[in-house]
Amino acid sequence: MRRVDKAALLVTILFMALVNWDAVAQQSGSVKQISFEKGAICTRVHGQLAAGQDAVSYSLQARDGQHMIVNLAPWGTGAEFANSGTVTSPSGKQDGGKGGIIYDARLTESGEYKIRVGRNLMATQGGKASFVLEIVIY
């Protein structure tokens, strides 16, 4: 009986360690900074989701009163397309959609905006997915 208890304890400890490492990996996922050339109103970011990767995140600075357009398009010859995007305002409000223009609005807050590019998990096989993210702010 005592041996079974030790085995159950070991399994529980290993499970908790895996759960905690997964949370750390999700939290430490790097957010890539987007910047604009001086005087530019648009920029492009070419990106890729690795096989099995669900999303990648970007951030940029913008001001209240500016207008932002975010377009998500396929790029390269990847078998899949990262086809969904979400823009999160500094206060946490979210808006977005699937492929094409995922955001087109006048900004009502100043600060850091985050853009998450992901795949539609119901419509893909989890393979490599390339994309181009086009951002216009004026």
C-alpha positions in Angstrom: 0.0 0.0 0.0 2.8 2.4 0.9 4.5 1.8 -2.5 1.3 2.8 -4.3 1.0 6.0 -2.3 4.6 6.9 -3.3 3.9 6.2 -6.9 0.7 8.3 -6.8 2.7 11.1 -5.1 5.4 11.0 -7.7 2.8 11.1 -10.6 1.1 14.1 -8.9 4.4 16.0 -8.5 5.4 15.3 -12.1 2.0 16.5 -13.3 2.2 19.7 -11.3 5.7 20.4 -12.6 4.5 20.0 -16.2 1.5 22.2 -15.6 3.8 24.9 -14.0 6.4 24.7 -16.8 3.6 25.1 -19.4 2.4 28.3 -17.6 5.9 29.7 -17.4 6.4 29.0 -21.2 3.2 30.8 -22.0 4.1 33.8 -19.8 7.6 34.0 -21.2 6.5 34.0 -24.8 8.2 37.0 -26.3 6.2 39.9 -27.6 7.9 41.4 -30.6 8.0 45.2 -30.7 6.8 46.9 -33.9 8.3 50.3 -34.8 7.8 52.7 -37.7 10.5 54.5 -39.6 10.7 58.2 -38.8 7.8 59.9 -40.7 6.3 56.7 -41.9 2.6 55.9 -41.4 2.8 52.2 -42.3 5.0 49.2 -41.7 5.0 45.5 -42.6 6.0 42.6 -40.5 6.6 39.2 -42.0 6.1 36.4 -39.5 5.6 32.7 -39.1 3.9 30.3 -36.7 6.0 27.2 -36.2 4.4 23.8 -36.5 2.3 23.4 -33.3 2.5 27.1 -32.3 -0.9 28.7 -31.9 -0.1 32.4 -31.9 2.5 35.1 -31.9 2.2 38.6 -30.3 3.4 42.0 -31.2 3.2 45.4 -29.5 3.3 49.0 -30.7 2.8 52.5 -29.3 -0.1 54.7 -30.5 -2.0 57.7 -29.4 -5.6 58.7 -28.8 -7.1 60.3 -31.9 -4.9 58.4 -34.4 -6.5 55.9 -36.8 -5.1 52.4 -37.0 -5.7 49.8 -39.7 -4.3 46.3 -39.3 -4.3 43.9 -42.3 -3.4 40.2 -42.0 -2.5 38.4 -45.2 -0.8 35.1 -46.3 2.9 35.2 -47.1 5.3 32.7 -48.6 4.6 29.1 -49.4 3.5 27.8 -46.0 1.0 25.1 -46.1 -1.2 27.0 -43.8 -2.2 30.6 -43.1 -2.2 32.3 -39.7 -5.7 33.6 -40.3 -7.0 35.4 -37.2 -5.9 38.5 -35.4 -6.8 40.5 -32.3 -5.9 44.0 -31.3 -5.9 44.8 -27.6 -5.9 48.4 -26.4 -4.0 49.7 -23.4 -7.1 49.2 -21.2 -7.6 45.6 -22.4 -10.5 46.1 -24.9 -10.2 43.6 -27.8 -11.3 43.7 -31.4 -10.3 41.7 -34.4 -11.3 39.1 -36.9 -10.3 36.5 -39.4 -7.8 37.4 -42.2 -7.9 40.5 -44.3 -8.5 43.8 -42.4 -8.8 42.7 -38.8 -8.9 46.2 -37.3 -9.9 49.6 -38.7 -10.8 52.3 -36.1 -10.0 55.6 -34.6 -8.0 55.0 -31.4 -9.5 56.3 -28.1 -6.5 55.6 -25.9 -2.8 56.3 -25.8 -0.2 53.7 -24.9 0.8 50.2 -25.8 -1.4 48.2 -28.3 -0.9 44.5 -28.6 -1.6 42.5 -31.8 -2.0 38.7 -31.5 -1.8 36.7 -34.7 -3.1 33.2 -34.5 -4.5 30.3 -36.4 -8.1 29.1 -36.6 -7.6 25.9 -34.6 -10.7 24.4 -36.1 -9.6 24.9 -39.7 -5.9 24.0 -39.7 -3.6 21.1 -39.1 -1.1 22.9 -36.9 1.6 23.1 -39.5 3.9 26.0 -40.4 1.9 29.1 -41.2 3.5 32.3 -42.7 1.9 35.7 -42.8 2.4 39.4 -43.4 1.0 41.9 -40.9 0.5 45.4 -42.4 -0.1 48.2 -40.0 -1.1 51.8 -40.9 -1.4 54.5 -38.3 -2.2 58.1 -39.2 
